[in-house]
Amino acid sequence: MYYGEYTMQYRKVIEQLGYSPKEAKVYMTALRLGEALVSDIAQKAGMSSNGVQAIVDKLHADGLMSFYILRRYKYWSVQSPERLLTNLHQRAELVRTALPALTQMRTQARKQVSKKNPKHGIGMIRAWADSAAQPMLVTDTDAMILYVNTLWEQQFGYVLEEVRGKSTKMLVSGKTPKHVHQALWQALDTGNLFQTDQVIDKRKDGTHFSMLTTVFTVSHGDGDYFVQLLQPL
């Protein structure tokens, strides 16, 4: 097998961890270069510098890349590939934590005589949210809030009736990097789980805070829902 074939093989491994083909390409290019400027990575990858900059920022947020500054130039390098395994374990732990509630949700759904009642889907997710061990928010696919659990209310200072039916934009602080929002919607559009510690939310009293934010899509009955879970950093 030629070196290029090895590279393609391992790029596919990176993609299977939830990264896009371009993100996997940038990761593998940076890995081969050792330390490099964004412009060097872009040249080797055959991509634009702006596009590569957005990707290395995301990989940095995921703990996969780091940088140092020398004479005003920023040099990027890939962190130990073991970080990929660490991130995978974190995602597996998140699924393990949610598994009992997901199993219960499936069992209850199978007992229903009819799944055509539009209130039924959110009812199952409400039961899941109420049993969750961390703050949880549920929206429709237009990001309109359908339900929040008690832990979420305690974290944000709102009660359910104040936020139900409203857009999640009311929680935006304006301090979250733009590329984080872009990566979030890209993940949701492709059915992938998204996780970051760069989201800065706003409480009812106007104060800001950051937690480990995980967002993913849940399909139930005839509907799709976006679910956000929060964990302390």
C-alpha positions in Angstrom: 0.0 0.0 0.0 1.4 3.4 -1.0 1.8 6.3 1.5 -1.0 8.2 -0.2 -3.3 5.2 0.3 -2.4 5.1 4.0 -3.2 8.7 4.3 -6.6 8.2 2.6 -7.4 5.3 4.9 -6.7 7.2 8.0 -8.6 10.3 6.8 -11.6 8.0 6.6 -11.0 7.0 10.2 -11.1 10.7 11.2 -14.3 11.2 9.3 -15.9 8.2 11.1 -15.3 10.1 14.3 -17.7 12.8 13.1 -15.5 15.1 11.2 -16.1 16.3 7.6 -13.8 15.2 4.7 -12.2 18.7 4.7 -11.6 18.6 8.4 -10.0 15.2 8.2 -7.8 16.4 5.3 -6.6 19.4 7.3 -5.9 17.2 10.3 -3.8 14.7 8.3 -2.0 17.5 6.4 -1.1 19.2 9.6 0.0 15.8 11.1 2.4 15.3 8.2 3.8 18.8 8.4 4.6 18.7 12.1 4.5 22.5 12.7 3.2 24.9 10.1 1.5 28.2 9.4 -2.1 28.1 8.3 -0.9 29.2 4.8 1.4 26.2 4.6 -1.3 23.8 5.6 -3.7 25.4 3.1 -1.1 25.1 0.3 -0.4 21.4 1.0 -4.1 20.6 1.4 -5.1 22.6 -1.8 -7.6 24.7 0.2 -8.1 28.4 0.9 -6.4 29.9 4.0 -9.7 31.2 5.3 -11.2 27.7 5.1 -8.3 26.1 6.8 -8.2 28.7 9.5 -11.9 27.9 10.4 -11.1 24.2 10.5 -7.9 24.5 12.7 -9.9 26.7 15.1 -12.5 23.9 15.4 -9.9 21.2 15.8 -8.2 23.4 18.4 -11.5 23.7 20.3 -11.8 19.9 20.2 -8.3 19.6 21.7 -6.8 18.1 18.6 -4.5 21.0 17.6 -2.4 23.5 19.4 -0.3 26.5 18.5 2.5 28.8 19.6 3.4 32.3 18.5 6.9 33.2 17.3 7.7 36.7 15.9 4.0 37.4 15.5 3.5 34.2 13.4 1.2 31.4 14.7 2.5 27.9 14.2 0.0 25.0 14.4 0.7 21.4 15.2 -1.4 18.3 15.9 -1.8 17.2 19.5 -1.1 13.6 20.4 -3.5 11.4 18.3 -4.4 9.8 21.6 -6.7 12.8 22.0 -8.9 11.3 19.3 -9.5 8.3 21.6 -10.1 10.6 24.6 -12.8 12.5 22.7 -14.4 9.2 21.6 -14.5 8.0 25.2 -16.1 11.2 26.2 -18.8 10.8 23.6 -19.3 7.1 24.6 -19.7 8.2 28.2 -22.4 10.7 27.2 -24.3 8.0 25.4 -23.8 5.6 28.3 -25.3 8.2 30.7 -28.3 8.7 28.4 -28.8 5.1 27.6 -31.2 4.2 30.5 -33.5 7.1 29.6 -33.3 6.3 25.9 -34.2 2.7 26.6 -37.1 3.7 28.7 -38.2 6.1 26.1 -38.2 3.3 23.4 -40.1 0.9 25.7 -42.8 3.5 26.4 -43.1 4.3 22.8 -43.6 0.7 21.8 -46.4 0.4 24.3 -48.4 3.1 22.6 -51.4 2.0 20.5 -51.0 5.0 18.2 -48.1 7.2 17.4 -50.1 9.7 15.4 -50.8 12.0 18.3 -48.4 15.0 17.8 -48.3 15.5 21.6 -47.0 12.0 22.1 -43.5 12.6 20.7 -42.7 15.5 23.0 -44.3 13.7 25.9 -41.7 10.9 25.6 -38.9 13.4 25.3 -40.2 15.3 28.3 -40.0 12.1 30.4 -36.4 11.7 29.2 -35.5 15.3 30.1 -37.0 15.0 33.6 -34.9 11.9 34.3 -31.7 13.5 32.9 -28.9 14.2 35.3 -27.9 17.5 33.7 -29.6 20.6 32.3 -31.5 19.7 29.1 -33.3 21.7 26.5 -35.4 20.4 23.6 -36.4 22.3 20.5 -38.0 21.7 17.2 -36.0 21.8 14.0 -36.5 25.6 13.8 -34.8 26.0 17.2 -38.1 26.9 18.9 -38.0 25.8 22.5 -40.4 22.9 23.4 -39.2 21.8 26.8 -36.6 22.4 29.5 -36.0 20.4 32.6 -35.7 21.7 36.2 -31.9 21.6 36.1 -31.9 23.8 33.0 -34.3 26.2 34.8 -31.9 26.5 37.7 -28.9 27.1 35.5 -30.6 29.8 33.3 -33.0 31.4 35.8 -36.0 31.0 33.5 -39.0 28.7 34.1 -40.5 26.7 31.3 -43.5 28.9 30.6 -41.1 31.9 30.0 -39.2 30.2 27.2 -41.6 27.6 25.7 -42.4 28.6 22.1 -39.6 31.1 21.9 -36.4 30.9 19.8 -33.1 29.8 21.4 -31.8 33.2 20.1 -33.0 34.6 23.4 -30.2 32.7 25.1 -27.4 33.9 22.8 -24.8 36.1 24.5 -23.2 37.3 21.3 -19.8 36.1 22.6 -19.7 32.6 21.1 -17.3 32.5 18.1 -19.2 32.5 14.7 -17.4 29.4 13.5 -18.8 27.4 16.5 -22.4 28.2 15.4 -21.5 27.2 11.9 -20.0 23.9 13.0 -23.1 23.3 15.2 -25.6 23.6 12.3 -23.3 21.7 10.0 -23.4 18.8 12.4 -27.2 18.9 12.9 -27.7 19.1 9.1 -25.7 16.0 8.6 -27.2 14.1 11.6 -24.0 14.2 13.7 -23.5 14.9 17.4 -21.8 18.2 18.2 -19.8 18.9 21.3 -17.9 22.0 22.4 -16.9 24.1 25.4 -16.9 27.4 23.4 -20.6 28.2 23.6 -21.2 31.2 25.9 -24.8 31.3 27.0 -26.8 34.1 28.7 -28.9 33.7 31.8 -32.1 35.6 32.5 -30.2 38.1 34.7 -27.8 38.9 31.8 -24.8 37.0 33.2 -22.8 34.8 30.9 -21.4 31.3 31.5 -19.8 28.4 29.6 -20.4 24.6 30.0 -19.6 21.6 27.9 -22.4 21.7 25.4 -23.6 18.6 23.5 -26.3 18.9 20.8 -27.8 16.2 18.7 -31.0 15.2 16.9 -33.6 12.8 18.2 -36.2 11.3 15.9 -39.4 10.0 17.6 -42.6 9.1 16.0 -43.2 11.4 13.1 -41.0 14.2 14.4 -37.4 15.3 14.8 -36.1 17.2 17.8 -32.9 19.0 18.7 -31.6 18.1 22.2 -29.0 20.1 24.1 -27.2 18.7 27.2 -25.0 20.8 29.5 -22.1 19.5 31.7 -19.7 21.4 34.0 -16.3 22.0 32.5 
